[in-house]
Amino acid sequence: MNHRKIVVTQPVHEEVLRKLQAEGEVIMNPGPDPWSPSQLREYLVDADAMMAFMTDSVTKESLLNAPRLKTISCALKGYDNFDLRACAQAGVSVTFVPDLLTEPTAELAIGLAIAAGRNVLQGDAATRAGYSGWRPALYGTGLHGSVASVIGLGKVGQAILARLAGFGCARLLGVDPSVRLDQVELVTLDEAVSTSDYVFLAVPLVSDTRHLVDSRMLQLSKKGQILVNVGRGSVVDERAVVDALANEQLGA
């Protein structure tokens, strides 16, 4: 009889669930709301394995409460919510999916840029509120002929560049000190921000990138610039972004 206990913090497809059940007892959150920290602690007390998702966090304290835990399988590509050093010290293996959602994220980035530049949300709201015919309002801008920069040229950043290549941008700029690419003009962060109509953020959250977009950077930005962040939320200083939107330094 298999006595292994597997904790799954969000619902998974039936096929995946069957495979897990063949390996042990599965305790699965029916979702979509995450378990509270106290609930998760309760389930992990005698768990051997955990399948984790976007809303989860594992700390040294979490591991002290989970003495049997041996592996954490993360259905995500980022790991800033997981204390990897504490996991290693506790003998807990942690796996991620580094190429998860690369193409969908790049497509979303392009979609957000078009929606912001072309006032899609505002137009939709105005039409739903009562359409009385065309009016000379909500003029926007587009990617064609623009200067677009991608900050962070990992898999997602490169996928965004590949999609931008078909829009006829006047210049495609890239910022990443660790990457060399032929299809993009590599520049400094300050140059990218000061000259770009569109800025796409595709960087991970590490100590050097926390609040990478701050008030200083936004003061340098080209007026009316559209900023698209598909990296971690804390890559931007949200208060500084709100202020830049209020004074119209940022367009969207």
NUTI-339327 format. One record per residue (C-alpha): x, y, z. Coordinates in steps of 0.2 Angstrom, whole numbers, plus 2048, in hexadecimal, padded with zeros to 3 digits. Layout:
! residues N
XYZ;...
//
This chain:
! residues 252
800800800;8068117FB;80781D80A;80F82C801;80583C803;8058497F5;7FE85A7F8;7F88647E8;7F48767EC;7E98797DC;7DE86E7D2;7E78647C4;7E085B7B4;7D884A7B7;7E68427AE;7F48497B9;7E98457C8;7E88337C3;7FB8327C1;7FE83A7D3;7F182E7DB;7FA81F7D4;8098257DE;8008297EF;7F28327F8;7EE8427F0;7E78517FA;7E285E7ED;7DB8707EF;7CB8717E5;7D08837E1;7D08907DA;7D48997EA;7E48947F2;7E588C803;7E8897812;7FA896819;7F388C828;7EA88081D;7F987D813;80387A823;7F686D828;7F7863818;80A864817;80D85D829;80E84B822;81084E810;81E845806;81B8507F6;8148617F1;80E8677E0;80F87A7E1;8078887D7;80989B7D5;8018A07E6;80C8957F0;81A8997FB;82788D804;832894812;83E88D81F;82F88E82B;82488481F;83187681E;833875830;820870831;822863823;82F856829;82B84981C;82B85480D;83784F800;8328577F0;8298677EA;8248677D7;8208797D2;81487B7C3;81C88C7C0;82C8947B9;8318A07C7;83889C7D8;8388AC7E2;82B8A57EE;8358967F2;8448967FE;84F88A7F4;85D88B801;85288580F;84B878803;85C871800;861871812;851867816;85585B808;8468607FE;8488607EB;83F86E7E2;83B86D7CF;83487B7C3;82F87C7B1;83B88A7AA;83288A799;82188A79F;815897797;82389F78C;8188A177D;8088A5785;8118B2790;8198BA780;8088BB778;8008C3787;80E8D0787;80A8D4775;7F78D4778;7F98E0787;8048EC77D;7F78ED76F;7E98EE77B;7F18FD784;7F7906774;7E790476C;7DC90877B;7D38F7779;7CC8F778B;7C690978A;7BD90677A;7B58F7780;7AF900790;7A890E785;79F903779;7978F9787;792909790;78890E780;78E90F76E;78791E764;79391D755;7A5921751;7AD93075A;7BE937759;7C4930769;7D0923770;7DD926764;7EC91A767;7FC914761;80490475A;8138F975A;8168FD747;82490A746;82790A759;836908763;8338F876E;83F8F277B;83F8E1785;8488E1796;84E8D0799;8528C478B;84F8B3792;8438A778A;8348B378D;83D8C2787;8438BA777;8328B3774;82B8C5775;8388CB769;8348BE75D;8228C475D;8268D675C;8318D374C;8218D1742;81A8E2747;8258ED73D;82D8F674C;839904748;8468FD755;8468EE760;8518F076F;8578E477C;85E8E578D;8678D7795;8798D779A;87A8C4799;8738C1787;8798C5776;86C8C4768;86E8C8755;85C8CD753;85B8DB760;8658EB763;86D8E9774;86C8F977F;86D8FF791;85E8FF79C;85E91279C;85F914789;851907787;846910793;84992278C;84791D77A;83991077A;826912776;82390177D;82D8F878B;82B8E678F;8318DF79F;8368CC79F;8428CB7AD;8428BF7BC;8408C67CE;8528C67D6;85A8D37E1;8608DD7D3;84F8DE7CA;8448E27D9;83C8F37D5;8478F47C5;83A9007BF;83A90D7CC;8379207CC;8489247C5;8469187B6;83491F7B3;83A9317B3;84692C7A5;83892379B;83292A78B;82293478E;81392978A;81C91978B;81290978C;81A8FD799;8158EB799;81B8E07A7;81A8CD7A5;8288CA7B1;8258CA7C4;81A8D77CC;8288DE7D7;8338E27C9;82A8F27C8;8278FE7D6;8148FF7D5;8139107DE;81F9187D2;8159117C3;8059187CA;80D9297CC;8149287BA;8039237B3;7FB9327BD;80793F7B6;8069377A5;8189327A4;8129217A0;80591E793;7FF90E79A;
//
